Amino acid sequence: MRLYDKVFPPKQMVLSSGKTVEERFTRIPLILTGLLFMMILSIHITGFRISTLMNRGNEFFVILNQMIPPRTAYVSQIIQPLLDTIKMSLLGSFLGSILAIPFSIIAAGNIVKNKWILMTVRLFLSLIRTLPTLITALIATYIFGLGTMAGMAAISIFTFAYVGKQLYEQIETVDMGAFEAMEAMGANRFYSFLTAVVPFVLPAYCSTCLFCLEGNVRYASILGYVGAGGLGLILNEKIGWREYDSVGMILLVLFMAVFLIEGISYYIRKKLT
Amino acid sequence: MIEFSHVSKEYSNGVKGLDDVTLHIGQGEFVAIIGLSGAGKSTLLRSINRMHEITAGTLQVNGTDVASLNGKKLRSFRRGIGMIFQSFHLVGRTTVIKNVLMSKVPAMPFWRVVPGIFTKEEKIDALEALDKVGILEKAYMRADQLSGGQQQRVALARTLAQHPEIILADEPVAALDPVTARQVMGDFAKINKELNITILLNIHHVELALAYAERIIGIRSGKIVFDGKASSVDKAVLAGIYGEEMPEGVEELYEAV
């Protein structure tokens, strides 16, 4: 930064009192150069070619074209997998959200003062969060066998890690005044938490859970790819058979379901805050 | 009865919060503690219910050695001491009466704490506490919808519902406008007279301290530099507490006299 200031000297401003203030030259050119360099590097690494995009890009529209019009007759066979998908995301989100509560309490720095407990729990939560849901689902199929049970387990594990992190951060931002007042009145830490922290985090917690559920419905629809049940199963099958009109119908139904669930969840979350 | 005998408090960085403090405060006294920020007012107040630890000397409250208390005993001891804070420390999201009822929580069984079930007697007691501070009609409003002065009264009602023998107030009027501050100080004076509750409060407004409290304790760098009747405080005493820089409004106070 010293060098930078030498190349682009700061602007001197003299006030009427004779005092001088230095305004440093803007750092934006430096940031832009860095950004451009990274962009070029990633083009090299990923082997991106604009010509490929030009030549093959329209294939995407060919497939999209074949999806239209969707095969409406297929809808009767979609309903069951769709319900499976919604069921496993609902149940998975619920279980994960409940399980996250005790862990986020002991991961919150304002409730637990022991550094080792905090670090261990947080490390555990972030480890689980790094695990892609698809991989979790794959492992779950080995444990629970093919079907929605495996999908549900994968979703609850993901929800657990996501809600757990969000919740402990919400707990940490709570104004601890009321907690202090409870302790001064002779309540133990657990009672103080229940009466002075829970009312503050409860709306945000419910909102996070619903937000997670929205995403989970979308996730759940691809979990079938690894045999974890739901829409992904038939989606995989129909793409394999190149029955793009059926694929179109599946996507349309999924879109409507996701749209509906997001709408309801958005409405409730609005009411919560 | 609160007895400080040679009490000191040294922080881990070597700073002395309290320096050889010896005090006797009888039941039913109304005491204001004045001094600069960082002089040890808060430390003095908070050591009484052991929200802060002392490092030397003995501190007895109604014959109990505060330093000896632990766990359950400490918590049941704290139930007899009310505490008021500068920023009220209410749960703003819930109703006023629920906030007052929180004073009942420490002694409640777990199965009633979780769903928040209170008995009729507890509710009536909470409402009576609200009536004493004159905001009974706000009982079912959300606490964060009230003005600062009203919120401080809710905090006062919460403390009264504890039926304490002592109330510790840490800068209770610092966040309030001058008019409301007077009203809240008036509430303290009334409670002190009617219920014979010992009141100790930290305060920056010297003129309020002199107008409402009976006894003034001046503290400077952790040492007690003045302890006497409010009427015996004069300019020299204040200079001893605050040094050269007098707090705002004090000059006028003595010019008027």
HADDOCK unambig.tbl for C-alpha pairs under 7 A between the chains (distance, minus, plus):
assign (segid A and resid 177 and name CA) (segid B and resid 89 and name CA) 4.53 0.50 0.50
assign (segid A and resid 178 and name CA) (segid B and resid 89 and name CA) 4.37 0.50 0.50
assign (segid A and resid 178 and name CA) (segid B and resid 90 and name CA) 5.28 0.50 0.50
assign (segid A and resid 178 and name CA) (segid B and resid 91 and name CA) 6.03 0.50 0.50
assign (segid A and resid 181 and name CA) (segid B and resid 89 and name CA) 6.31 0.50 0.50
assign (segid A and resid 184 and name CA) (segid B and resid 51 and name CA) 6.98 0.50 0.50
assign (segid A and resid 184 and name CA) (segid B and resid 78 and name CA) 6.18 0.50 0.50
assign (segid A and resid 184 and name CA) (segid B and resid 83 and name CA) 6.56 0.50 0.50
assign (segid A and resid 185 and name CA) (segid B and resid 78 and name CA) 5.54 0.50 0.50
assign (segid A and resid 185 and name CA) (segid B and resid 79 and name CA) 5.05 0.50 0.50
assign (segid A and resid 185 and name CA) (segid B and resid 82 and name CA) 6.48 0.50 0.50
assign (segid A and resid 185 and name CA) (segid B and resid 103 and name CA) 6.60 0.50 0.50
assign (segid A and resid 186 and name CA) (segid B and resid 75 and name CA) 4.05 0.50 0.50
assign (segid A and resid 186 and name CA) (segid B and resid 76 and name CA) 5.90 0.50 0.50
assign (segid A and resid 186 and name CA) (segid B and resid 78 and name CA) 4.69 0.50 0.50
assign (segid A and resid 186 and name CA) (segid B and resid 79 and name CA) 4.95 0.50 0.50
assign (segid A and resid 186 and name CA) (segid B and resid 106 and name CA) 5.88 0.50 0.50
assign (segid A and resid 187 and name CA) (segid B and resid 75 and name CA) 6.28 0.50 0.50
assign (segid A and resid 187 and name CA) (segid B and resid 105 and name CA) 6.97 0.50 0.50
assign (segid A and resid 187 and name CA) (segid B and resid 106 and name CA) 4.19 0.50 0.50
assign (segid A and resid 194 and name CA) (segid B and resid 114 and name CA) 6.97 0.50 0.50
assign (segid A and resid 196 and name CA) (segid B and resid 91 and name CA) 6.28 0.50 0.50
assign (segid A and resid 199 and name CA) (segid B and resid 93 and name CA) 6.79 0.50 0.50
assign (segid A and resid 200 and name CA) (segid B and resid 93 and name CA) 6.98 0.50 0.50
